[in-house]
Amino acid sequence: MESLFVNNIKQTKEMYIEMNKAYTSASRVVYLLAVIVIYGILAFSLAYFNYNYIGAAIIGALGILLCFYPCFFC
């Protein structure tokens, strides 16, 4: 009995480059910049108006993590 799934696609460097180009499109870059700007504004307003510097640092770190998570961990 033959297997149900046979992967006959050969992975090449050109295929990985093409997949990376599709993943890092301009719309994704705009989305990631919007995320970092929104979280930056939230962190700044929390530190400036409430004097909560630890919370601002946590929100800023969360914004940076959400901005760079798709780039490095997916």
ABEGO torsion letter per residue (X at the ends): XBBABBBABBBBAAAAAAAAAAABBAAAAAAAAAAAAAAAAAAAAAAAAAGBAAAAAAAAAAAAAAAAAAAAAX
